[in-house]
């Protein structure tokens, strides 16, 4: 068996050989929760899986993910994804970078055959690897060699040659070798963002400040430095993703009364404000999304 410290010809840690235990995927696109818009349509065009990171990385990495598709002799398909407050390291031919969070939805055209591998960091979990404020880097792809001992080209070649499970093990080694260290701010952000994700009644920054005993400007500086988005936007993205998922589950004829109830449930006292925010993030109004329409 290859020793865990073995490196390949490219100088990056060699993946575990086929005889070793591979990490099994635990999540696929048959379930909601990844921000994929119109997931029932997406399942007909691609396969989405995700994998746990090594336990030592759990404070920094939410999960690894893969998307595979074969649309040979089939019309191209465009998948849209609601933005989230996480940095993603994406391995894709010619486009391997770390991408900072955004407030705009992402559209990915799929055609022919392809495969993409990603590392989804927790909000604030990328900072201990980069060790630089994220806000000034908004909208700028970050080369992977800024955080790990491998280039984008090397990772693309590894993905071409290896299975997803082997790539998971390889990324574990590369990230562990980068030696991210937990600190008080990383752990605080982990607790704050877990509360935002898990408590739909949490709709305002003032609620966070009261719950965690933090002054508002201090909280804003912490999020801008370590997450790359304001706490207001992090809350908004979670609530609007919940709205899109609720419409996905029962969408085909959501009435005005249903949408009014949903907007109130997510903390909006004005349905017009809800509709404006929803369109900003998702790209269409809630009514159009419920009817399965796209911009």
ChimeraX attribute file (.defattr): number of C-alpha atoms within 10 A of each C-alpha:
attribute: neighborCount
match mode: 1-to-1
recipient: residues
	/A:1	8
	/A:2	12
	/A:3	11
	/A:4	12
	/A:5	10
	/A:6	12
	/A:7	13
	/A:8	9
	/A:9	7
	/A:10	14
	/A:11	11
	/A:12	20
	/A:13	22
	/A:14	22
	/A:15	26
	/A:16	20
	/A:17	13
	/A:18	12
	/A:19	8
	/A:20	11
	/A:21	11
	/A:22	16
	/A:23	16
	/A:24	13
	/A:25	16
	/A:26	9
	/A:27	17
	/A:28	17
	/A:29	18
	/A:30	13
	/A:31	9
	/A:32	19
	/A:33	14
	/A:34	18
	/A:35	21
	/A:36	20
	/A:37	23
	/A:38	23
	/A:39	22
	/A:40	15
	/A:41	12
	/A:42	18
	/A:43	14
	/A:44	10
	/A:45	21
	/A:46	19
	/A:47	16
	/A:48	19
	/A:49	19
	/A:50	24
	/A:51	20
	/A:52	19
	/A:53	22
	/A:54	17
	/A:55	9
	/A:56	12
	/A:57	20
	/A:58	14
	/A:59	19
	/A:60	25
	/A:61	25
	/A:62	19
	/A:63	20
	/A:64	24
	/A:65	22
	/A:66	21
	/A:67	17
	/A:68	15
	/A:69	18
	/A:70	15
	/A:71	15
	/A:72	10
	/A:73	8
	/A:74	10
	/A:75	11
	/A:76	12
	/A:77	17
	/A:78	12
	/A:79	17
	/A:80	20
	/A:81	19
	/A:82	22
	/A:83	22
	/A:84	23
	/A:85	25
	/A:86	24
	/A:87	24
	/A:88	22
	/A:89	22
	/A:90	23
	/A:91	25
	/A:92	20
	/A:93	16
	/A:94	9
	/A:95	14
	/A:96	23
	/A:97	21
	/A:98	24
	/A:99	20
	/A:100	23
	/A:101	22
	/A:102	20
	/A:103	17
	/A:104	15
	/A:105	17
	/A:106	14
	/A:107	12
	/A:108	10
	/A:109	9
	/A:110	19
	/A:111	17
	/A:112	13
	/A:113	11
	/A:114	14
	/A:115	18
	/A:116	20
	/A:117	24
	/A:118	22
	/A:119	23
	/A:120	23
	/A:121	22
	/A:122	24
	/A:123	28
	/A:124	28
	/A:125	26
	/A:126	26
	/A:127	23
	/A:128	19
	/A:129	17
	/A:130	17
	/A:131	13
	/A:132	13
	/A:133	17
	/A:134	22
	/A:135	18
	/A:136	11
	/A:137	14
	/A:138	15
	/A:139	11
	/A:140	12
	/A:141	14
	/A:142	17
	/A:143	17
	/A:144	21
	/A:145	12
	/A:146	14
	/A:147	22
	/A:148	19
	/A:149	15
	/A:150	17
	/A:151	17
	/A:152	20
	/A:153	17
	/A:154	16
	/A:155	23
	/A:156	19
	/A:157	14
	/A:158	19
	/A:159	21
	/A:160	15
	/A:161	11
	/A:162	15
	/A:163	13
	/A:164	25
	/A:165	18
	/A:166	22
	/A:167	24
	/A:168	29
	/A:169	19
	/A:170	22
	/A:171	20
	/A:172	21
	/A:173	19
	/A:174	17
	/A:175	20
	/A:176	16
	/A:177	13
	/A:178	14
	/A:179	13
	/A:180	20
	/A:181	13
	/A:182	13
	/A:183	9
	/A:184	8
	/A:185	14
	/A:186	22
	/A:187	14
	/A:188	14
	/A:189	20
	/A:190	17
	/A:191	12
	/A:192	18
	/A:193	20
	/A:194	13
	/A:195	16
	/A:196	21
	/A:197	15
	/A:198	11
	/A:199	13
	/A:200	15
	/A:201	13
	/A:202	18
	/A:203	19
	/A:204	14
	/A:205	18
	/A:206	13
	/A:207	12
	/A:208	22
	/A:209	16
	/A:210	11
	/A:211	11
	/A:212	12
	/A:213	10
	/A:214	13
	/A:215	12
	/A:216	15
	/A:217	10
	/A:218	10
	/A:219	19
	/A:220	17
	/A:221	17
	/A:222	21
	/A:223	24
	/A:224	17
	/A:225	19
	/A:226	23
	/A:227	27
	/A:228	26
	/A:229	25
	/A:230	19
	/A:231	24
	/A:232	15
	/A:233	15
	/A:234	25
	/A:235	21
	/A:236	23
	/A:237	26
	/A:238	23
	/A:239	25
	/A:240	23
	/A:241	23
	/A:242	19
	/A:243	19
	/A:244	23
	/A:245	20
	/A:246	14
	/A:247	23
	/A:248	19
	/A:249	13
	/A:250	10
	/A:251	19
	/A:252	13
	/A:253	14
	/A:254	16
	/A:255	12
	/A:256	12
	/A:257	9
	/A:258	11
	/A:259	19
	/A:260	17
	/A:261	14
	/A:262	18
	/A:263	23
	/A:264	13
	/A:265	14
	/A:266	20
	/A:267	16
	/A:268	17
	/A:269	13
	/A:270	11
	/A:271	16
	/A:272	12
	/A:273	12
	/A:274	23
	/A:275	19
	/A:276	15
	/A:277	18
	/A:278	23
	/A:279	17
	/A:280	14
	/A:281	21
	/A:282	27
	/A:283	18
	/A:284	18
	/A:285	20
	/A:286	25
	/A:287	18
	/A:288	16
	/A:289	24
	/A:290	23
	/A:291	15
	/A:292	16
	/A:293	12
	/A:294	13
	/A:295	9
